[in-house]
């Protein structure tokens, strides 16, 4: 394995971890002697690709944040998503929306009206709160803990329905959220995440329509179709297509 491949494997390891990584754990996961892992991780720290916390454990470095922002701006998620959204809309007959998270809100960046549309689709550029509706609950479930706490507190303060910790955990496990009469009375929706490099959640893909046409049983039946469309978009983002 080349030095570059080893460095990439080390960064991937830290990126996938849900907590700072100890040197011994990194060495074991990378299949390297502890001394070799120490040199490799130290070089990555010196290059600002990794950093150490107060206990000497490793986290992602600030340079990766800059690279990530540049990478995300280099592709058009809306353009990549629209062909798959059109196919999903044709398959289901329902409206398909794509939302990206923006702080305590989600913003619609693309919509494809379905043949069975009974309500006007969400307007592109419209910002809606997290925690409400299928897409709102989905993106909240995958949000960082501090943001999730703030959103839940705001929902309680304003007297809105608050998704439980169990519901959010179930959404993360299934990568699927549904709602009926939540964001708008008479509307039903199901949503899943669109991910980028390293599994980062970039957006939410949702199918929605009249609650009479989309009862819970049909939403559940459409789950695999929505997940396949989201996976196809993710493949386009990460370069896995072709």
C-alpha positions in Angstrom: 0.0 0.0 0.0 1.3 3.4 -1.0 1.9 6.2 1.6 -1.0 8.1 0.1 -3.3 5.1 0.4 -2.3 4.6 4.0 -2.9 8.2 4.7 -6.4 8.0 3.1 -7.2 4.9 5.1 -6.2 6.6 8.3 -8.4 9.7 7.5 -11.3 7.4 6.6 -10.9 5.6 9.9 -11.1 8.8 11.9 -14.0 10.1 9.8 -16.1 7.0 10.3 -15.5 7.0 14.1 -18.2 8.5 16.3 -15.5 9.6 18.8 -11.8 10.5 18.9 -9.6 7.6 17.9 -6.8 6.3 20.1 -3.4 5.5 18.6 -3.6 1.9 19.6 -7.0 1.5 18.1 -5.9 3.2 14.9 -2.8 0.9 14.6 -5.0 -2.2 15.1 -7.6 -1.1 12.5 -5.0 -0.1 10.0 -3.0 -3.3 10.5 0.2 -1.3 11.2 2.8 -1.5 14.0 2.1 1.2 16.7 5.3 3.0 15.8 4.4 3.2 12.1 0.9 4.4 12.9 2.3 7.0 15.2 4.5 8.4 12.5 1.7 8.4 9.9 -0.8 10.0 12.2 1.8 12.5 13.3 2.5 13.5 9.7 -1.3 14.0 9.1 -1.5 16.2 12.2 1.5 18.3 11.0 -0.4 18.8 7.7 -3.6 19.8 9.5 -5.4 16.8 8.1 -5.9 15.4 11.6 -5.7 17.0 15.1 -5.3 15.8 18.6 -7.6 16.4 21.6 -6.4 17.0 25.1 -6.0 13.2 25.7 -3.9 12.8 22.5 -6.7 11.1 20.6 -7.1 11.9 16.9 -9.9 13.8 15.2 -10.3 15.3 11.7 -8.2 18.4 11.0 -9.2 21.8 9.8 -7.7 21.4 6.4 -10.3 18.7 5.6 -13.1 21.2 6.4 -11.7 23.5 3.7 -11.4 20.7 1.3 -14.9 19.5 2.0 -16.4 22.9 1.4 -14.5 23.1 -1.9 -15.6 19.7 -3.0 -19.2 20.3 -2.2 -19.2 23.5 -4.2 -17.7 21.6 -7.2 -20.8 19.6 -8.0 -24.4 20.5 -8.4 -26.5 18.2 -6.2 -29.6 19.5 -7.8 -28.5 18.7 -11.3 -27.4 15.3 -10.2 -30.6 14.6 -8.4 -33.2 15.8 -10.9 -33.1 12.8 -13.4 -33.5 10.4 -10.5 -36.3 12.5 -9.0 -38.1 12.5 -12.3 -37.9 8.7 -12.6 -39.1 8.3 -9.0 -42.0 10.7 -9.6 -43.0 8.8 -12.8 -42.8 5.5 -10.9 -44.9 6.6 -7.9 -47.1 9.3 -9.5 -46.3 11.4 -6.5 -44.3 14.6 -5.9 -40.6 14.3 -5.1 -38.6 16.9 -3.2 -35.0 17.4 -2.3 -34.0 19.3 0.8 -30.7 20.3 2.2 -30.1 21.1 5.9 -29.3 24.7 6.8 -28.9 25.1 10.6 -32.3 24.6 12.3 -34.0 24.6 8.9 -34.2 22.6 5.7 -34.3 24.2 2.4 -36.0 22.8 -0.7 -33.5 22.9 -3.6 -35.4 20.8 -6.2 -39.0 19.5 -6.7 -40.6 17.3 -9.3 -44.4 17.4 -9.4 -46.2 14.1 -9.6 -49.1 13.1 -11.9 -51.4 12.7 -8.9 -50.6 16.1 -7.4 -53.4 17.5 -5.3 -51.4 20.2 -3.5 -48.9 22.7 -4.8 -45.3 21.3 -4.3 -43.0 22.8 -1.9 -41.5 26.0 -3.4 -37.8 25.8 -4.3 -35.9 28.0 -1.9 -38.5 27.6 0.8 -37.1 27.0 4.3 -39.0 24.8 6.7 -38.1 23.9 10.3 -36.4 20.7 11.3 -38.3 18.2 13.4 -41.6 18.5 11.6 -42.7 16.3 8.7 -40.9 13.3 7.3 -38.0 15.3 5.9 -37.7 17.5 9.0 -37.6 14.5 11.3 -35.1 12.7 9.1 -32.6 15.5 8.9 -33.1 16.2 12.6 -32.3 12.6 13.4 -29.0 12.9 11.5 -28.1 16.3 12.9 -25.2 16.8 15.4 -26.3 16.4 19.0 -26.1 20.1 20.0 -28.3 21.2 17.1 -30.7 18.4 17.8 -31.1 19.5 21.4 -31.7 23.1 20.3 -34.4 22.1 17.8 -36.2 19.9 20.2 -36.2 22.7 22.9 -37.6 25.1 20.3 -40.4 22.7 19.4 -41.3 22.3 23.0 -41.2 26.0 23.6 -43.6 26.6 20.7 -46.0 23.8 21.6 -45.3 21.8 18.5 -45.1 17.9 18.4 -41.7 16.7 19.5 -40.3 13.5 18.1 -39.0 11.2 20.8 -35.5 10.0 21.2 -36.7 6.5 20.3 -38.4 7.7 17.1 -35.2 9.6 16.0 -33.1 6.5 16.8 -35.5 4.4 14.7 -35.2 6.9 11.8 -31.4 6.7 11.9 -31.5 2.9 11.9 -34.0 2.6 9.0 -32.7 5.7 7.2 -36.4 6.4 6.6 -39.0 8.8 8.1 -42.7 9.2 7.4 -45.3 11.7 8.4 -49.1 12.2 7.9 -50.8 15.6 8.5 -47.7 17.0 10.1 -46.2 19.6 7.9 -49.6 20.3 6.2 -53.0 18.8 6.9 -54.0 16.3 4.2 -50.4 15.6 3.2 -48.4 12.4 3.7 -44.7 11.9 3.0 -41.7 9.5 3.3 -38.1 10.5 3.2 -34.5 9.1 3.2 -31.1 10.6 3.3 -28.7 11.4 0.4 -25.1 10.9 1.4 -21.7 12.0 0.1 -18.2 11.0 0.7 -17.7 9.2 4.0 -21.4 8.8 4.5 -22.0 12.5 5.3 -25.7 13.4 5.0 -26.0 16.1 2.4 -29.7 16.1 1.7 -33.1 14.4 2.1 -35.1 12.9 -0.7 -38.8 12.8 -0.1 -41.9 11.5 -1.9 -45.2 13.0 -0.8 -48.8 13.4 -1.8 -52.4 13.2 -0.6 -52.7 11.3 2.7 -55.6 9.3 1.2 -53.4 8.0 -1.6 -50.4 7.6 0.7 -51.5 5.9 3.9 -48.7 4.4 6.1 -48.9 1.0 4.3 -48.2 2.6 0.9 -45.4 4.8 2.3 -43.8 1.7 3.7 -44.2 0.0 0.3 -42.5 2.9 -1.5 -39.5 2.9 0.9 -37.2 0.7 -1.3 -38.0 2.8 -4.4 -37.0 6.0 -2.5 -33.9 4.4 -1.1 -32.8 3.3 -4.5 -33.2 6.7 -6.0 -31.3 8.3 -3.1 -28.5 5.7 -3.5 -28.3 6.5 -7.2 -27.9 10.3 -6.4 -25.2 9.4 -3.9 -23.4 7.4 -6.5 -23.4 10.4 -8.8 -22.0 12.6 -6.0 -19.2 10.3 -5.0 -18.3 9.3 -8.5 -19.4 5.7 -8.1 -21.6 5.7 -11.3 -20.0 4.3 -14.3 
